Amino acid sequence: PEPAGAAEPRLCAGRNDRAKVECTFCGYKCVPQWLNDQAHCLKCQAVLKVQESVHHSPRSSSVGSSGGGRRMPGEVSTYKVAPGDAMLHSSGSCARSPSGMHLWRFGRCDHCGKPEGKILGGGGAVANPGGSCVSSCSAGGKCMYKFAKCTKCGKKEF
């Protein structure tokens, strides 16, 4: 959505023209920042001026348009997903689902509420990475010491 009076970026006569200009998008007056042969407004990042490249390659016509690979000022992503898409997919087996498979939406099954992926709970559920067999707990995993005593198996630290 372009504001009324917004124009296409104009071609600049000199290299890195350091003249104060008024932005056609937001009305801010500034000396624009030159980046990749384009003069950008300091407030809204809109392209105000374009200059010929020193490599003499033809300029793309996608400057300032959402049809090309570039983004409009203020856009956060070039990969658009519909808001109602919710990244739906099915896998596994669900007892409550009519199809028999989990329907995952936003990381949770729509039918039974089970979270997607395996979440390990509690301290010491996984063996100590890089640790030796000596430090392993008889109750499983690694010893979790609190006040010099393992909270799972009761082994003393010292």
N, C-alpha and C positions, 0 to 999 in steps of 0.2 A: 504494500500500500504506500504509494508515493504521495507526499504532500503536494498541494496545489502549487504550481510554479516551479517544481523540481525539473531541472533540465539535465540533458546528457553532459558528461564531462567534456570540456572543450580542449582542443589541442593546444599545447603550450608552444610559444615561439622560441624561447631560450631554454637552455639546460638548467634544471633546478631553479626555476624562477622564484626568487625570495620576496614576492610582493604580498602585501596583506590583502586578503580577499574575504568576501562574505559567503558563507555556506548557503547553497541553494536549497538544502534540505532542512537545516535547523535555524539558519539565520545568524550563526555565531561568526564573529569577525576575528580572523586569526591569520598568521603566516602558516600555511599548510605544511605538513610533514611529508617529505618525498620518500617513497618506498616502492621499489620495483617500477620505476618510471611512472608513478602515479602520485598525485598530490592528495593527501587525505586531510579531512577536517579533524581538528584535535578533539572536538567534542563528540561527534557522532560517527567518525571514521568513514564518512561518505567520500567517494572519489570526486574531487573537484576539477582537477586538470590531469591530462595525460600527455606525455611527451614520447617522441619516437625513441625506440631503443637504440643503444649504441651498437647493437649487433645487427641492425637493419632487418630484423625479422618482422613480418606483418603483425600488427596488434590484433588480438582476438576481439570479436564483437560482443563477448559475454561480459564486458565490464559493466557493472551496475545492474545486471539482469539475473533473475533467478533461474533462467533456463540453462545456463552453462554450469561449469564446475565451481564457480565462485559463489560466495554467499552475499546476501544483501546486508547492509549495515544493521546490526542488532540481531541477526540470525545466529543461533548457537550451533546448529548442526546442518550438514549437507545431506545426511542420511535421514530422511523423514520417515516416520512411522505413524500410522493413523492412531489417534488417541484411544479409540475403542478396540484396538488390536490386542493389547494386553499380553502379547507373546504367548498365545495359547498353544499347548502341545499335549499329547497323550503318551503315556508309557506305564509299564508295570501292571500290577493287578490290584483292583480296589473292590472290596466287598459291597460297598454302597452304590457304586456306579452302575447305571443301567447297561453300559457297554462292557463292563468288567475291567476297564482300564482307568487309571488315574487321569483326570483332566486338570493339568497344571495351569494355573493362572496366578501371576505375580508370586511364583515360588511356593504355592500352596495348592493342594488338591481341592477342587470345588465341592466334591461330594463328601469326603471324610475329614478334610482339614489337615491332613498329614503334610508336614513341611517337605519340600523337595530337597533331595540330597541327604547324606548321612551326617548327623550332628552328634559328635561325641560329647557326653556330659560328664561332669565331675573331674576333679583333679587326679592326675596319675593314670588316666584311662589308656594312654599310649606309652609304650616302652620309651625309656630315656634315649633320645637320639644321640648316638655317639658314646653312650655310656657302656659300661662293662656289665657282665652278668652278675658281678658281685653286688652291685647297687640295686638289683631288681628286688621287688617286693614279693613275698610269698603269697600275698593276697592278689597279685596280678599288677602289671605295670611297674611303676617305680615307686619307691618309698616317698611319701609326702610327710616331711618332718615339721612338727609344730612343738615348740618347747623341748627340743632334742629328743622327741619320741615320734615314731611313725603313727599317723592317725589311722592307718588301715590295719597294719599287722602288729603294732605295739613295739617294734624293734627300737632299741635305743641308738641314737646317733653316735655317741662317744663311748 
